[in-house]
Amino acid sequence: MLLLVIFFIVVPIAELYVIIQVGQAIGIWPTLALLLADALLGSFLLKHQGRGAWRRFNEALAQRRFPGKEVADGLLIVVGGTLLLAPGFLTDIVGLFLLIPPTRAIARGLLRRFTVGRFMVVGMPGGGPGTGPPGAGRDYDFDVEAEEVPVNPNGREPDRQLPRRDDG
């Protein structure tokens, strides 16, 4: 709750205060031009860094390794780009921090500290269903067949028995 109050009330008030102060110091038109330049820079960095993160994510998958770092980078890039696109200087500073690779590594470390022990990746030994010998799946994995049942014009399904398959 406190985080929402800070995010939706305190941050916009602080942004308005900083914009007014910058506007008084350099003028309204240079302030607006600076805000526009920040948004353009944000969209460029989001596109450039996002493509790189997507490429690294696909490389990790091709190498059959868990793309944890790449997913975290992608998340930080999206958040940083969004903050740079939002009008305001304070959010631009945080967004720029998240979009530049060296500072993004710092943010990724902070994110790791915050999330380690709070989330768990659950998987099957040996890579999961479909990668081991037959029958090595979970007890709720079923091999079934399906058949589409036509609907009568009155909207009801026909009353008929489907053939029963006994495997055992």
C-alpha positions as CSV (number, residue, x, y, z in Angstrom):
1,M,0.0,0.0,0.0
2,L,2.8,2.4,0.9
3,L,4.6,1.6,-2.3
4,L,1.4,2.5,-4.3
5,V,1.1,5.8,-2.4
6,I,4.7,6.7,-3.2
7,F,4.4,5.6,-6.8
8,F,1.1,7.4,-7.6
9,I,1.2,10.4,-5.3
10,V,4.7,11.3,-4.2
11,V,6.5,10.7,-7.4
12,P,4.2,12.8,-9.6
13,I,4.3,15.7,-7.1
14,A,8.1,15.5,-7.0
15,E,8.2,15.3,-10.8
16,L,6.1,18.5,-11.1
17,Y,8.2,20.3,-8.5
18,V,11.4,19.4,-10.4
19,I,9.9,20.4,-13.8
20,I,8.8,23.8,-12.4
21,Q,12.2,24.4,-10.9
22,V,14.0,23.5,-14.2
23,G,11.5,25.6,-16.1
24,Q,12.2,28.6,-13.8
25,A,15.9,28.1,-14.2
26,I,16.2,27.6,-18.0
27,G,12.8,28.7,-19.3
28,I,9.7,26.8,-20.5
29,W,10.7,26.0,-24.1
30,P,14.1,24.6,-23.2
31,T,12.5,22.5,-20.4
32,L,9.9,21.1,-22.9
33,A,12.7,20.5,-25.5
34,L,14.7,18.6,-22.8
35,L,11.7,16.5,-21.8
36,L,11.1,15.7,-25.5
37,A,14.7,14.8,-26.0
38,D,14.6,12.5,-23.0
39,A,11.6,10.7,-24.5
40,L,13.3,10.3,-27.9
41,L,16.5,9.1,-26.2
42,G,14.4,6.7,-24.2
43,S,12.8,5.2,-27.2
44,F,16.1,4.8,-29.0
45,L,17.8,3.2,-26.0
46,L,14.8,0.9,-25.4
47,K,14.9,-0.3,-29.0
48,H,18.7,-0.8,-29.1
49,Q,19.1,-2.4,-25.6
50,G,15.9,-4.4,-26.1
51,R,17.2,-6.0,-29.3
52,G,20.5,-6.9,-27.6
53,A,18.7,-8.4,-24.7
54,W,16.4,-10.4,-27.0
55,R,19.4,-11.7,-28.9
56,R,21.2,-12.7,-25.7
57,F,18.0,-14.4,-24.5
58,N,17.8,-16.5,-27.7
59,E,21.5,-17.4,-27.5
60,A,21.0,-18.6,-24.0
61,L,18.1,-20.8,-25.1
62,A,20.1,-22.1,-28.1
63,Q,22.9,-23.0,-25.6
64,R,20.3,-24.8,-23.5
65,R,21.0,-22.8,-20.4
66,F,18.6,-21.0,-18.1
67,P,18.3,-17.4,-19.3
68,G,17.9,-15.8,-15.9
69,K,20.3,-12.9,-16.5
70,E,18.7,-12.3,-19.8
71,V,15.2,-12.2,-18.5
72,A,16.2,-9.9,-15.7
73,D,17.9,-7.6,-18.2
74,G,14.8,-7.6,-20.4
75,L,12.6,-6.7,-17.4
76,L,14.9,-3.9,-16.4
77,I,15.2,-2.6,-20.0
78,V,11.4,-2.5,-20.3
79,V,11.0,-0.7,-17.0
80,G,13.8,1.7,-17.8
81,G,12.4,2.5,-21.2
82,T,9.0,3.1,-19.8
83,L,10.4,5.5,-17.2
84,L,12.3,7.4,-19.9
85,L,9.2,7.7,-22.0
86,A,7.2,9.1,-19.0
87,P,7.5,12.9,-18.7
88,G,9.7,14.0,-15.8
89,F,13.3,14.3,-14.9
90,L,13.4,12.0,-11.8
91,T,11.9,9.1,-13.7
92,D,14.3,9.8,-16.6
93,I,17.3,9.5,-14.2
94,V,16.1,6.1,-12.9
95,G,15.2,5.0,-16.5
96,L,18.6,5.9,-17.8
97,F,20.2,4.0,-14.8
98,L,18.3,0.9,-15.9
99,L,19.1,1.2,-19.6
100,I,22.9,1.7,-19.5
101,P,24.6,-1.8,-19.3
102,P,27.1,-1.1,-16.4
103,T,24.5,0.5,-14.2
104,R,21.9,-2.1,-15.2
105,A,24.3,-4.8,-13.8
106,I,24.1,-3.0,-10.5
107,A,20.3,-2.9,-10.6
108,R,20.3,-6.6,-11.6
109,G,22.4,-7.4,-8.5
110,L,19.9,-5.5,-6.3
111,L,17.0,-7.3,-8.0
112,R,18.8,-10.6,-7.3
113,R,19.2,-9.7,-3.7
114,F,15.6,-8.8,-3.4
115,T,14.2,-11.9,-5.1
116,V,16.6,-14.7,-4.0
117,G,14.7,-16.9,-1.6
118,R,11.3,-15.4,-2.5
119,F,10.9,-17.3,-5.8
120,M,11.7,-20.9,-6.8
121,V,12.1,-22.4,-10.2
122,V,10.6,-25.8,-10.2
123,G,11.5,-28.4,-12.8
124,M,12.0,-32.0,-13.5
125,P,15.4,-33.7,-13.0
126,G,16.8,-34.4,-16.4
127,G,15.1,-31.5,-18.2
128,G,11.4,-32.2,-17.7
129,P,8.7,-34.2,-19.5
130,G,9.5,-35.2,-23.0
131,T,13.3,-35.2,-22.5
132,G,13.6,-38.4,-20.5
133,P,12.6,-42.0,-21.1
134,P,8.9,-42.8,-21.8
135,G,6.9,-42.8,-18.6
136,A,9.3,-40.5,-16.8
137,G,6.8,-37.7,-16.7
138,R,4.7,-36.5,-13.8
139,D,1.9,-38.6,-12.5
140,Y,-0.6,-36.1,-13.9
141,D,0.8,-36.3,-17.5
142,F,-1.6,-38.2,-19.7
143,D,-1.4,-39.3,-23.3
144,V,-5.0,-38.8,-24.7
145,E,-6.8,-38.5,-27.9
146,A,-9.5,-35.9,-28.6
147,E,-12.3,-35.7,-31.0
148,E,-14.4,-32.7,-32.0
149,V,-18.1,-33.3,-31.4
150,P,-20.4,-31.5,-33.8
151,V,-23.1,-29.3,-32.3
152,N,-26.7,-29.7,-33.4
153,P,-28.5,-26.6,-34.8
154,N,-30.5,-26.2,-31.6
155,G,-27.1,-25.7,-29.7
156,R,-27.1,-29.0,-27.9
157,E,-24.4,-31.6,-28.2
158,P,-25.6,-35.0,-29.6
159,D,-26.2,-37.8,-27.1
160,R,-23.7,-40.5,-28.0
161,Q,-21.1,-42.5,-26.4
162,L,-17.5,-42.1,-27.5
163,P,-15.5,-45.3,-27.9
164,R,-13.7,-46.3,-24.8
165,R,-10.0,-47.1,-25.0
166,D,-8.5,-49.6,-22.6
167,D,-4.8,-49.7,-22.5
168,G,-4.4,-52.0,-19.6
